[in-house]
């Protein structure tokens, strides 16, 4: 018997999109909290210093 109207791939795609959106929002929130508290500035400077090659 065949079930019509049930698309498993569509359900997985919708879930994956919401998972990615949630992860991006969480990352933006964490970065903004770090910058607001002052610890993010040092982390950003450290990351910039890592990518300086010739200086």
Secondary structure as UniProt FT lines:
FT   HELIX           8..37
FT   HELIX           39..50
//
